[in-house]
């Protein structure tokens, strides 16, 4: 089987016959609401700590409480989706996610909030990876990074809104308002998904046990090295990023509204990056996407230690939105073709590795900040990111090849 030729067809507007545009847009909407929820902690973490009368270090437990189940439950949803269908699993978990948003909004103590964030992370875990699996099944590999760019745009718009609105609502109302609002939006999308007749009811093809699916993905031992790289990426990305807002608050004394606006620059530039990812990947290749994106992200972490913060921190956030997205979407695209016969399971392992690293990273960064302060911690993250880029650029193309060594067009099954 050979790699399909590049076409001028937009896979979102005119997907292959095996996919539905309406279904894909609903999935992108689900990614949006989950992104609002997962990223909103960055600007409002100081407000949560103040309201619940706890230290930033203790309040940071809610980051780990969300990211840990988010990663662990990938191992559940991936194999289940390979058996009963991606869209069906997302519909059910998104409804539970709506409930989780309301529970977070009314949590009276840190202990309760940690528990509700754990539940929300557990059910949110299905949305992004299973959407990638759906794209993997319905979009040819040559156009897949372009399609994934749209999911990145949805996630980035969620980042912008959660950063800006989160800081604003924390200042004029309460940090609780954003959780309640996000839960309501998730409920509306859930109802639309359950009523969507175009969504596939169940996947075709052979049914496999969870154990058989994992064995198929990991049969090629190079894939383990790929997942180890993704674990390391998680350490210096999602978990660490959650403390950017506290850095601006505690080190530089910015208001919650200013923090939200500055952090939202990441999402704004990521939206731009989402539009250019596909053409850029075809022009410079995946290895250079990883190398340039990783080195650029390392430079952004280093910029955060420079003063005056009012100049260098916004610059760092704006550049990070482009550089990190360029690197990360390339890794996501490789993951969609790692094991075509058990695609959701392969992507589940990708997300598991990423968020397990993120959970560990959130804990390590919190401890590092309390012991060494912000600037040394950011410089250490810059060094880790730089080394990662040098290793991953040549390593990922080799370690993420399907067992047959070819990147194939998607099969007509879901």
N, C-alpha and C positions, 0 to 999 in steps of 0.2 A: 504494500500500500504506500502510495507516495503522498507527500504533502500537497494539499489543495492549493491552486493558484490564488493569488490575491485578486479580489474583485472590488468594484466600486460600490457595491451594495452596502448600505448601512444596515447592520444586523439588528439594530434596535427597531428601525422603522419597517424593515422588510426582512424578518428573520426567515430561516429555512422553514419548510412546510411542517416540520416536526415541532415548531415552537409557536407560541401565541404572543403577539405584541402586548395585548392587554394583560396577560399573565405576567410578562416580564416587567411591565410598568408597575404593577401591584407589588411585585417583589422588590423593585427599586424603592418604592414608597416605604416598604417595611424596613429596608436598610436605613432609610432616612430617620425613622423614629427611633430605631435602636441606636443609631449614631448620636442622636441628640442625647439620649439617656446615658450612653457610655462615656461621652466626652464632657458632659456638663459638670462633672466633679471638679475639673481643673479650675474654673473660675469661682466656684462656690464652696470649695473645701474650707477656706478660711472662715466663711460665714457659718458653715455647719459647726466648725470647732467652737466658734464664739457662742452660737446659740445653745449648743449642748454642753458648754463649759468644759471642754476637754482640750488637750494639747493637739498640735498639728500631727505629731507622731501617732497619737491614739486615733485621731480622726482618719488618718491614712489607712486604718484597718478596713474602711469601707471600700477602698480601692482594691485591696487584696481580696476582700469578701466577694466582690463582683467578678474580678478577673479569674480567680481560681476555679469556680464552677463553670464559668464561661469556657475555659479550656478543657476541663475534665469532661463535661457533657458532650463535647464534640465526639468523643469515643462512643457515645450512645446514639446520637442523632444520625451520624454518617451511615453506619450499617443499617439502621432502621429505614432511612430514606432510600437506600439501595433496594430495599425490599417492598416498601409500601408507597414510595413516591416523595419527591422533594417538596412539592407544593403542599401536599396534604400535611406533612410534618410542620412546615412553616405556619400554616393556617392555625393549627392547634396551639403551637407554642406562642404565637403572637397574641392570641387571646389571653393566655396566661400572663404574658408580658404586660398587657393592659392592666390586669389586676395588680401585678407587682408595682407598677407606677403609682397607683393609688395607695397601696400599703406603704411605700416609701414616703409619700407625702404626709401621712398621718403618724409616722413613727415618733414616739415621744422621747426615746432615749437612744444613746449610741448603740447599746446592745441590740435594741429592736431594729435600728436602722441597718446594722451589720447583717442581721438575719434577713431582712427584706431585700437588701442588696444581693445577698447570696441567692435568694429565690429568683430575683430578676435576672441576674447573670446566668443562672441555670437555664431559664427558658429562652433568654435572648440568644443563647449560643447557637440555635439552629439557623438563624436568619441569613447571616452573611455567607457562611460556607456552603449552605445548600443552594443559595442563589448562584454562587459560583459553579456549583455542580450542574445546575439547570443550564447555565450558559455553556458549560463544557459539553453538554449533550445536544445543544441546539445551534451552536455557532462554530463555524470552521476555525481551526487553530490560527490561520493567517489573519483572521479578523477578530480573534477572541480578545486580544489586549485592548482593542478599540471598544468592544462591548463592556469589558471590565472597567474601562475608563468612565463609563456612565455610572456604574455602581460607586466608583470613587467620587464622582461629582455629587451623587446623592449623599454619600457619607460626609463629604466636605461641606455641603450646604447645611447638613445637620450640625457639623462642627461649628460653622459660623453662627448659626442661630442659637445653639446651646451656649456658646461662649458669650455672644453679645446679650442675648435675652437672659441667660443665667446670671450674669453679673448685674444686669439691670433689675431683674426681679428680686435678686438678693438685696439690692439697695433700697427698693421702694416697697416691696411686699415681704417676701420670704423665699428662702431657697426651696421651700416645699412646693411652691406654685408650679415650677417647671416640671416636676415629676407628675403632678396631677394632670397637667395639660398634655404631656406626652402620652400618658395612659389613655386619655380620651381619643387622641388621634390614632393610636394603635388599635383601639376598639373599632373605629370606623373602617380602617383598612382590613381588619379581620373579617368584618361582616361582608365587605366587598369580595374578599377572597373566597369565603364560604359559598357565596352566591355565584361565583364565576364558573360557568359551564364549560369554558374553554380549557380550564386546567385539567391536566391528565389525572385520571383517577388512581392509577398505579403504574409502576414501571413494567416494561416488557423485559423479556430475556430471562435467563436462569436465576432462580432464587438461591442465595447463599446464606449460610450462617454468618454471624458476626466474626467468628474466629476465622472462617475461610476467607472472608473479605480482607481482614488484616494480614493474613498469611500471603494473599495475592499481592498486596501492596508492598510488603516488606520482603518478598522473595528475592528481589534484587537488593543486595546489601548496601549498594551505593545510596539507596534511598534513605537509609538510616543517617548517613552523613548529611544529606540534604535537610532532614528534619532537625538534626543537631544545630545546623546553621540557623534555622528558623527559631529555635529556642533562644539562641544568643541574640538574634534580632529583637525578640520580645523583651529581653532584659533592658536594652537601651532605647526602646521606643515607647510603647503604650504605657507601661508602668511608670517609667521615668517622666513622661510628658505630663502626668497628672499633677506633678509638683511645680510646674512652671508658674501657676497662679500664686501658690504660697511663696515662691521665691520673690515675685514682684511685690507681694504684700508685706512680707516680713523683712526682706533685705532692703527694698526700695521705697516702701510706704505708699504704693499706689492704691487708689480707691478700687472698690469692686467693679464699678462701671468701667474704669480705665483698664483694669485687668481683662475684663471680657472683650473689650475692643481690641486690645493688643493680641490676645490669644486667637481671636477670630481671624487675624491675618493669615494664620496657618490654613484655615479652611478656604479663605478667599483665593489664595494663590493655588491651592490644591484643585479648586474648580477649574482654573485655567489649565493646570497640568493635565487634568482628566481629558480635556479636549485634544491635547497634542500628543498624548502617550502613544497611540497607535501609529501615526505617521513617524514619530521619532524613533520608535522601536524598529520599524522597517528600514529607517535610514542609517542608524548607528549600530544596531544589533543589541541583543539582550545582555551580553557580557559588559559592554560599555555602559548600558543603562544602569546596571548594578554598581559598576565602579564609580561612575560620575555621581550617581545619586548618593552612594554611601559616603564618599569623600566630602561631597557638599554638605550632607547632614552632619558629619563630624565638625566641619567648619562652623555650622550654625550653633552647635552646642558650645563651641569655644567663644563665639560672639556674645553669648549671654552673660559672660563674666565681665565684659568691658563696660566702662562708664563713659558718658552718661547713659544710663539704662533707657532713658526716654528715646534715644536714637538707636542704640545697638540692639536692644531687645526686640522692638518691632521689626527691624531688619532681619534678625535671626528667625523670627516666626514666619515672615513672608518667604524667605528663602527655603526654610525647612518644609513648608507646604509643597514646594516644587521638588526639591531634591529627594526627600524621603518617599514621596509618592512615586516618583520615577523608579526608584529602586524596588519599592514594595510591590507595585503592580506587576513588575516583571516576575518576581518570585511567585505571586499569586497565579499568574498565567502558566508558569511552569507546573505548578501544582495541579492544575486542571487536567493535565495530560499524563500525570505520573502513572496512573493505573486506569486506563479507560474502561476496563471491565468492572471496576469497583470504584467509580469516580468519586462518589460522595464519601466513601470511606477514606480514600486518599486525601481529599480536601479536609476531612474531619481531622486526620492526623496532622495536617498542616496547621489548622486552627488550634488544635490541642497544643502543639509545640510552641506556637506563637504566644498563646495566652498563659501557658504554664510559665514560660520565660517572663512574660509581663508581670504575672503575679509575684514571681520571685524578685523581679526587678523593682517593683513597687516597695517591697519590704526592705530590700537592700538599700535602695535610694533613701528611704525614710531614715534608716539607721545611720547611713553615711552623712545625711544632712545634720542629724542631731549630734554626731560625733565630730565631723570635720567641717561643717557649714556648707553653704551652697556652692561657692566658687570651686573649691577642690572637687566636689562631686560632679559638677558640670564638666570640668576638664577631664576627669576620669572617663565620663561617658563619651566625650569627644575621642579619646584615645581608643576606647573599645570599638566605637563605630568605624574609625579609620582602619583598624586592623581587620574588622569584619569585611569591609569593602575589598581589601586586598586579597583576602581568602575566598570570598564568595564569587567575585567576578569570574575567575577561571574555574572554580569548583562547581558552581550551580549547574552550568550547562552539561557537565559530565555526570553529576550525581543525581540529576532529576530526569534523566532519559527514561522513557518507557522500556520495558524489558526487551522489546524487539528493536530498540534503538531508533525508532522512527516516531515523529510527531504526526499523528494521523487525524483525519477528519472525524467528526463525531458520528457515532452510530445513531440510527433512528430509534432510540429507545429512551425512556425516562423512568 
